[in-house]
Amino acid sequence: MMRLRPGFRSRLAAALLSGAAVFALAACGEKSPPAPTFTNTDVTGLAYGKGFELTDHQGQRRTLVDYRGKAVVMFFGFMHCPDVCPTTMMEMSNVMKLLGPDADRVQVLFVTLDPARDSQDLLRQYVTAFDPRFIGLRGTQEEIDRTANEFKVFHEKVPGKEPGSYTIDHTAGSYVFDPEGRLRLFVRHGQGEEPIAHDLKMLLAGR
């Protein structure tokens, strides 16, 4: 039987231990959790959409910091909108139902692009009709324009058939912040309730 010199045995043992350590590290690396897979558009790290300062439907000034600890869904629209806005709000109402108890950790914000017609009281009636937890936000037209620009939300008045009447063309998606106040997702209009609920649960779980 071949005998190993003491010095060689020491070097061999060290090499085996080193190899075992590398294997252990590789195994740990393989077990690291996968990156989050959202069904909606992941916009984590986006350079815009950092926040806002507007007035809620109770007359209080609000910023994104006020909702820290909750996932925030932010949608821009107007009360006279015939289809996209009420459809989106109803969709979010159904999302809240799907979330069950987790719904209390989600805040839906409706930012009116039409403060001239959407008064504080009317805005309150409108958003709470979909869910009493929903909050409407408004401001001066200058404040609304500044906030819309911060989020790259297109909006433009379109004259109606009658004198003085108008509608507003606007971006139809929603932005979603995680409980830490970081912008994470863009939700395209018409995605359905289940994909939104899925992504919100991931954000609430810290993903």
DRENDO-1510 file (C-alpha; in Angstrom, 1 decimal, always signed):
<recs>
REC; n; res; u; v; w
REC; 1; MET; +0.0; +0.0; +0.0 .
REC; 2; MET; +1.3; +3.4; -0.9 .
REC; 3; ARG; +2.2; +5.7; +2.0 .
REC; 4; LEU; +1.8; +9.5; +1.8 .
REC; 5; ARG; +4.5; +11.7; +3.3 .
REC; 6; PRO; +3.2; +13.8; +6.2 .
REC; 7; GLY; +3.7; +17.1; +4.4 .
REC; 8; PHE; +1.8; +15.8; +1.3 .
REC; 9; ARG; -1.1; +14.6; +3.5 .
REC; 10; SER; -1.4; +18.1; +5.1 .
REC; 11; ARG; -1.5; +19.8; +1.6 .
REC; 12; LEU; -4.0; +17.2; +0.4 .
REC; 13; ALA; -6.3; +17.8; +3.4 .
REC; 14; ALA; -6.1; +21.6; +2.9 .
REC; 15; ALA; -7.0; +21.2; -0.8 .
REC; 16; LEU; -10.0; +19.0; +0.0 .
REC; 17; LEU; -11.2; +21.4; +2.6 .
REC; 18; SER; -10.9; +24.3; +0.2 .
REC; 19; GLY; -12.8; +22.4; -2.5 .
REC; 20; ALA; -15.5; +21.6; +0.0 .
REC; 21; ALA; -15.8; +25.2; +1.0 .
REC; 22; VAL; -16.1; +26.2; -2.7 .
REC; 23; PHE; -18.8; +23.6; -3.2 .
REC; 24; ALA; -20.7; +24.8; -0.1 .
REC; 25; LEU; -20.7; +28.4; -1.4 .
REC; 26; ALA; -21.9; +27.2; -4.8 .
REC; 27; ALA; -24.7; +25.3; -3.2 .
REC; 28; CYS; -25.7; +28.3; -1.1 .
REC; 29; GLY; -25.7; +30.4; -4.3 .
REC; 30; GLU; -28.0; +27.9; -6.0 .
REC; 31; LYS; -30.5; +28.2; -3.1 .
REC; 32; SER; -30.7; +32.0; -3.2 .
REC; 33; PRO; -34.3; +33.2; -3.8 .
REC; 34; PRO; -35.1; +34.0; -7.4 .
REC; 35; ALA; -35.8; +37.6; -8.5 .
REC; 36; PRO; -39.5; +38.7; -8.2 .
REC; 37; THR; -41.6; +37.8; -11.2 .
REC; 38; PHE; -44.4; +40.3; -11.6 .
REC; 39; THR; -47.2; +40.0; -14.1 .
REC; 40; ASN; -47.3; +43.7; -14.7 .
REC; 41; THR; -44.4; +45.9; -15.9 .
REC; 42; ASP; -41.5; +46.1; -13.4 .
REC; 43; VAL; -40.3; +49.7; -13.4 .
REC; 44; THR; -38.1; +49.4; -10.3 .
REC; 45; GLY; -35.4; +52.1; -10.4 .
REC; 46; LEU; -37.3; +54.4; -12.7 .
REC; 47; ALA; -35.7; +57.9; -12.7 .
REC; 48; TYR; -39.1; +59.7; -12.4 .
REC; 49; GLY; -42.3; +59.3; -10.4 .
REC; 50; LYS; -40.6; +60.1; -7.1 .
REC; 51; GLY; -43.7; +61.5; -5.3 .
REC; 52; PHE; -46.4; +64.2; -5.1 .
REC; 53; GLU; -47.9; +66.8; -2.8 .
REC; 54; LEU; -51.7; +67.2; -3.3 .
REC; 55; THR; -54.9; +67.7; -1.3 .
REC; 56; ASP; -57.1; +64.7; -0.5 .
REC; 57; HIS; -60.9; +64.6; -0.6 .
REC; 58; GLN; -61.0; +65.6; +3.1 .
REC; 59; GLY; -59.1; +68.7; +2.5 .
REC; 60; GLN; -55.7; +67.5; +3.9 .
REC; 61; ARG; -52.4; +68.0; +2.2 .
REC; 62; ARG; -50.9; +64.6; +1.3 .
REC; 63; THR; -47.5; +63.3; +0.2 .
REC; 64; LEU; -46.4; +59.7; -0.5 .
REC; 65; VAL; -44.8; +59.6; +2.9 .
REC; 66; ASP; -48.3; +59.6; +4.5 .
REC; 67; TYR; -48.9; +56.1; +3.1 .
REC; 68; ARG; -45.6; +54.5; +4.1 .
REC; 69; GLY; -46.2; +50.9; +5.2 .
REC; 70; LYS; -48.8; +50.3; +2.5 .
REC; 71; ALA; -48.6; +49.4; -1.1 .
REC; 72; VAL; -50.0; +52.4; -3.1 .
REC; 73; VAL; -51.8; +52.2; -6.4 .
REC; 74; MET; -52.0; +55.6; -8.1 .
REC; 75; PHE; -54.2; +56.3; -11.0 .
REC; 76; PHE; -54.8; +59.6; -13.0 .
REC; 77; GLY; -58.2; +60.3; -14.4 .
REC; 78; PHE; -61.3; +62.4; -14.2 .
REC; 79; MET; -64.9; +61.9; -13.0 .
REC; 80; HIS; -66.5; +62.7; -16.4 .
REC; 81; CYS; -64.5; +59.9; -18.0 .
REC; 82; PRO; -67.0; +57.6; -19.7 .
REC; 83; ASP; -65.1; +54.3; -19.7 .
REC; 84; VAL; -61.4; +53.9; -18.7 .
REC; 85; CYS; -61.7; +55.6; -15.3 .
REC; 86; PRO; -64.8; +53.9; -13.9 .
REC; 87; THR; -63.5; +50.6; -15.3 .
REC; 88; THR; -60.2; +51.0; -13.6 .
REC; 89; MET; -61.8; +52.0; -10.3 .
REC; 90; MET; -64.2; +49.0; -10.4 .
REC; 91; GLU; -61.2; +46.8; -11.2 .
REC; 92; MET; -59.4; +48.0; -8.1 .
REC; 93; SER; -62.5; +47.6; -6.0 .
REC; 94; ASN; -62.5; +43.9; -7.1 .
REC; 95; VAL; -58.8; +43.6; -6.4 .
REC; 96; MET; -59.4; +44.8; -2.8 .
REC; 97; LYS; -62.0; +42.0; -2.4 .
REC; 98; LEU; -59.5; +39.4; -3.8 .
REC; 99; LEU; -56.8; +40.6; -1.3 .
REC; 100; GLY; -59.0; +39.9; +1.7 .
REC; 101; PRO; -57.4; +41.1; +5.0 .
REC; 102; ASP; -54.3; +42.3; +3.0 .
REC; 103; ALA; -56.5; +45.0; +1.4 .
REC; 104; ASP; -56.1; +47.1; +4.5 .
REC; 105; ARG; -52.4; +47.3; +3.6 .
REC; 106; VAL; -53.1; +48.8; +0.2 .
REC; 107; GLN; -54.0; +52.4; -0.6 .
REC; 108; VAL; -55.7; +53.3; -3.9 .
REC; 109; LEU; -55.2; +57.0; -4.9 .
REC; 110; PHE; -57.3; +58.6; -7.7 .
REC; 111; VAL; -55.7; +61.8; -8.9 .
REC; 112; THR; -58.1; +64.0; -10.8 .
REC; 113; LEU; -56.8; +65.7; -14.0 .
REC; 114; ASP; -59.9; +67.9; -14.0 .
REC; 115; PRO; -59.9; +69.9; -10.7 .
REC; 116; ALA; -62.1; +72.6; -12.3 .
REC; 117; ARG; -65.1; +70.2; -12.4 .
REC; 118; ASP; -64.0; +67.6; -9.8 .
REC; 119; SER; -64.6; +69.5; -6.6 .
REC; 120; GLN; -63.5; +68.1; -3.2 .
REC; 121; ASP; -67.0; +66.9; -2.3 .
REC; 122; LEU; -67.8; +65.4; -5.6 .
REC; 123; LEU; -64.4; +63.6; -5.6 .
REC; 124; ARG; -65.1; +62.2; -2.2 .
REC; 125; GLN; -68.5; +60.8; -3.4 .
REC; 126; TYR; -66.9; +59.4; -6.5 .
REC; 127; VAL; -64.0; +57.5; -5.1 .
REC; 128; THR; -65.7; +56.2; -1.9 .
REC; 129; ALA; -68.6; +54.8; -4.1 .
REC; 130; PHE; -66.1; +52.2; -5.3 .
REC; 131; ASP; -64.5; +51.5; -1.9 .
REC; 132; PRO; -64.7; +53.6; +1.3 .
REC; 133; ARG; -60.9; +53.2; +1.7 .
REC; 134; PHE; -60.1; +54.8; -1.7 .
REC; 135; ILE; -58.8; +58.4; -1.6 .
REC; 136; GLY; -59.2; +61.1; -4.2 .
REC; 137; LEU; -56.4; +63.7; -4.7 .
REC; 138; ARG; -56.7; +67.1; -6.3 .
REC; 139; GLY; -55.0; +70.5; -6.4 .
REC; 140; THR; -54.7; +73.6; -8.5 .
REC; 141; GLN; -54.3; +72.9; -12.2 .
REC; 142; GLU; -50.7; +73.9; -11.9 .
REC; 143; GLU; -50.2; +71.3; -9.2 .
REC; 144; ILE; -52.0; +68.6; -11.2 .
REC; 145; ASP; -49.9; +69.4; -14.3 .
REC; 146; ARG; -46.7; +69.3; -12.3 .
REC; 147; THR; -47.6; +65.9; -10.7 .
REC; 148; ALA; -48.7; +64.5; -14.1 .
REC; 149; ASN; -45.4; +65.6; -15.6 .
REC; 150; GLU; -43.5; +64.0; -12.8 .
REC; 151; PHE; -45.1; +60.7; -13.6 .
REC; 152; LYS; -45.0; +61.2; -17.4 .
REC; 153; VAL; -48.7; +61.0; -17.6 .
REC; 154; PHE; -50.1; +62.4; -20.8 .
REC; 155; HIS; -53.3; +64.5; -20.5 .
REC; 156; GLU; -55.0; +66.9; -23.0 .
REC; 157; LYS; -58.4; +68.5; -23.1 .
REC; 158; VAL; -60.5; +67.7; -26.1 .
REC; 159; PRO; -63.4; +70.0; -26.9 .
REC; 160; GLY; -66.9; +68.4; -26.7 .
REC; 161; LYS; -69.9; +68.7; -29.0 .
REC; 162; GLU; -71.5; +71.4; -26.9 .
REC; 163; PRO; -69.9; +74.9; -26.3 .
REC; 164; GLY; -67.7; +74.8; -23.2 .
REC; 165; SER; -67.9; +71.0; -22.8 .
REC; 166; TYR; -64.7; +68.9; -23.0 .
REC; 167; THR; -63.3; +65.5; -22.2 .
REC; 168; ILE; -59.6; +64.6; -21.4 .
REC; 169; ASP; -57.4; +62.2; -23.2 .
REC; 170; HIS; -54.9; +60.7; -20.8 .
REC; 171; THR; -52.6; +57.8; -20.0 .
REC; 172; ALA; -54.7; +54.9; -18.9 .
REC; 173; GLY; -52.3; +53.0; -16.6 .
REC; 174; SER; -51.6; +53.0; -12.9 .
REC; 175; TYR; -48.4; +53.3; -10.9 .
REC; 176; VAL; -47.7; +51.0; -7.9 .
REC; 177; PHE; -45.4; +51.8; -5.0 .
REC; 178; ASP; -44.2; +49.2; -2.5 .
REC; 179; PRO; -44.6; +49.7; +1.3 .
REC; 180; GLU; -41.2; +51.5; +1.5 .
REC; 181; GLY; -42.4; +54.1; -0.9 .
REC; 182; ARG; -40.4; +52.9; -3.9 .
REC; 183; LEU; -42.0; +53.0; -7.4 .
REC; 184; ARG; -42.1; +49.4; -8.6 .
REC; 185; LEU; -44.8; +48.7; -11.2 .
REC; 186; PHE; -46.8; +50.1; -14.0 .
REC; 187; VAL; -50.2; +48.5; -14.5 .
REC; 188; ARG; -51.6; +48.7; -18.0 .
REC; 189; HIS; -55.3; +49.3; -18.3 .
REC; 190; GLY; -57.4; +46.1; -18.7 .
REC; 191; GLN; -55.0; +43.7; -17.1 .
REC; 192; GLY; -57.8; +42.2; -14.9 .
REC; 193; GLU; -58.0; +41.8; -11.1 .
REC; 194; GLU; -56.0; +38.7; -10.6 .
REC; 195; PRO; -52.7; +39.8; -12.0 .
REC; 196; ILE; -52.9; +43.0; -10.0 .
REC; 197; ALA; -53.7; +41.2; -6.8 .
REC; 198; HIS; -50.9; +38.8; -7.4 .
REC; 199; ASP; -48.3; +41.6; -7.7 .
REC; 200; LEU; -49.6; +43.5; -4.7 .
REC; 201; LYS; -49.3; +40.3; -2.6 .
REC; 202; MET; -45.7; +40.0; -3.7 .
REC; 203; LEU; -44.9; +43.6; -2.8 .
REC; 204; LEU; -46.7; +43.2; +0.6 .
REC; 205; ALA; -44.5; +40.1; +1.2 .
REC; 206; GLY; -41.4; +42.2; +0.7 .
REC; 207; ARG; -40.5; +41.1; -2.8 .
</recs>
